[in-house]
Amino acid sequence: MSNFKKRNNIKQYRVTGEAGSAPIEDLPKYREELQSLISQYSLEDVYNADETALYWKLEPRKSLARGPVTGVKKPKDRITIMLACNLTGTHKLPAVFIHKYKNPRCILNIDKKTLPVLYYWNNSAWMQRSIFRNWIMQLNQEMRRKRKYILLLLDNVSTHRLDDNEQLSNVKLHFLPPNTTAHLQPLDQGIIYSFKVVIYSCCVMYNYISELTCSFFRLTIGNYSAKTE
């Protein structure tokens, strides 16, 4: 079987993403419709927003070592992050940060309004209509102050829907067709992936430095205790 796979260049790949669910035959038509809509705006006034789950305690699956490395149970601590920016990348909106708790220990005595993100919480740590509604209304007010009219591209999920009696004066919402975000949504073209790479790199470095600091203090305390005995 190994020789057969080598002759036919057959390799094992991990199944990722949702691009396989897209209606491939309809994508050219969807792209033309989207391009026609975007052409009515300046590229600086076309925005995209999308959520992603972030398992912030999850360590890398691979590591450099001289031998086999034993793993531990994978933590399931998760938050939801929503990123939003315009197509030129000149305006990045503050990220929406959705946690499970209102006052986690790490920010217990910190005013959430001073955070560089928009902090929300609910029991599931997922996006909810109430959170999206609050965010989009703030965005509409910001654009009204700037006297700008923007187009916001979104995936077609129920949490992004507003009530019929709710109108936006300066933000036009455009929902992408179902199962097409992997092909049509700008943030899915490597922006969210790059964001996660940076975040996970910072988390790994933080954990590594924390372990070194703890080891240093344990060693220092141990040497001090040995000298005093």
N, C-alpha and C positions, 0 to 999 in steps of 0.2 A: 504493500500500500504506500509506503514511503517513496519508493522509486516512481510509482504511478503519479503521485502528487508532484514530484519534482519535474517529471517529463511534461506534465500539463500545467505547470506553474499554478498549482492549487495551494492556497494558503488559508489559514484560519483567521477570520476577521471577527471583530466584536460588532454586534448589531447596535447602532447608535442612532439617535435622532428620530425624526418623524417624516423625513423627506419621502419615504416610500409610500406614504399614505396620500400624497398629493395627486390630483388629477393631471397627470403629465400632459395629456392631449389638450387640456384647456389652458395651460400656463401661458402660451404665446398670446392668447386673447386677453388674459388677465393682465399681462405685462403691458400690452398696448393701452388698455383702459387706464391702468395706473399711471403710465407715462403721460397720457392725455390730461389726466387730472392734475398731475404735478406741474405740467407745463403752464398752468394758469397761475402759479405762484413762483416767487423767487425761491431758490433752493435754501436760502437762509430762513425762510418762513415755512419750510416743510419739516415736521418733527415726527419722530417715532418713539413710542414707549412700549416697554415689554417687561414682564416679570420673569424672575428666575429663582429657583430654590438654591440656597447656599448652605451646605452642610459644613459649617465652619470648624467643627472639631475633627473632621475626617482627615486622616493622614494619608500621604501618598502611598499607592499600592506597591511601588518599587523603591528600592534603596540600594546604595552602594555598600557592600559588605564583603568579607573574606569567606563567608560561609552562609548557610541557610539562616534566615531571620524568622523567628517565631512572631506571629501576629497576635493581636488582641481583638476582642469583640469591637466591631465598628460602632462608634457612637452615632446616634440618630438625631442629635440636636440640629435643628434646622430653623432658618429664618428665610423670609422672602424679601428679595430686593427688586425694586422696579427702577429701571434706568430709562432716561429720556434725553434726547438731544436732537439738534437739527441735522440736516443732511450734510452740511458743510463742516460740522464739528466745531463751529465757532461758539455755540451756546449749549452748554451741558447743564441741564436742570439738576437741582439737588436730588440725590437718590432717595427713593422711598424705602424706608427700613421698617419691616413688619416683624415684630417679636411676639413671643407667646405671652410674655408678662409685661405688666405696666411699669414695674420698677425692679428690673433685675439687679442683682447685687453690684455688678460692675458700674452701674450709673445710678446708684441708689440716691445719692445726694447731689446729683447734677441736674441743673435745669435743662430740660429736653429742648427748649427753644434755642439753646446755645450750641447744640450739636450740629455738625455739618450735613446732617441728613434730616429728612422729615420722618419723625418717629411715630409709629402706630403699633397697636397691639391687639390681639384677639386670641382666643383659646387654641385655634388651629395654626396661627402664624401664616395664614394664607391671605391673599387679596380678597377683599369683600367690596360689595357695591357701595357701602357707606364710606369706606376709605377712598375708593376711586372717585366718588362724587365730591368728597371734600378736597381731594387733590386737584381735580379738573376745574373746580370752581375757583380755587386759588390761582391756577394757571390762567384762567380766563380773566380774572381781575388784573393779573400782572400784564397781560397783553393789552388790556384796555387802557392801563396807565401809560403803556408805551405806544399806544395807538397803532398796534400791529394786528394784522389778521393772518392767522396761521392755519395750516392744514396738519392735523395729527393723525398719523397712521397707527392703527391698533389691530390686534388679532380679534377674531370673532368669538368672544366669550361673554357669558351673561354678566359677569362682574363689571364689564366695561359699558354696560347699557345704562342710560339715564331714563328717568320717567318722561312720559309724553309732555308733561307740563313744564319741564325744565329745559330752558333754551340757553345756548351759549352765544354771546354776541361777537366774540373775537376768535373763537376756536371752532373750526369745522372738523368733526370726527369722520374718519373714513375707515370702515372695517374691512379688512382683507378677507377674501373668500376662505371658507373652511379648509383646513389642511394645506394651506399654501404658504404659511409663514416661513417655513424653512427655505423657500425659494424667493419670496417676495419681500420679506421684512428685513430692512437694513440692519437692525441690531442682531439678527441671527446670522449675519455674514461675517462673524468673527469678533464682533465688538463685545458681546457678552462673554465669549470664551476668553478673550484677552483680559477682561475685567476679573474673571475668576482666577486666571493664572496669577495675576498680581496679588489678589487677596490671599490665595492659598500660599504663595511664596512668603508673604508677610507673616501669615499664621505659623508656617513651619519655622521661620527664622525666630519668631517670638518664642515658640515652644523650645527651640534649641537653646536660645539664650537663657530662658527660665531654668532649664535643666542644668546648664553650666553654672548659673548663679547659685542654685540650690546645692549642687555638688561642692562648690567652693565654700559655702557657708558650713556645710556638714564637715568638710575636711578641716576648715579653720577651727570650728568648735571642737572637733575630735582631737586636734593637736593641742589646743589650749587645755582641754580636760586632762590629756595625758601628762602635760607639763605640771599641772597643779596637783596631781596625785602624789 
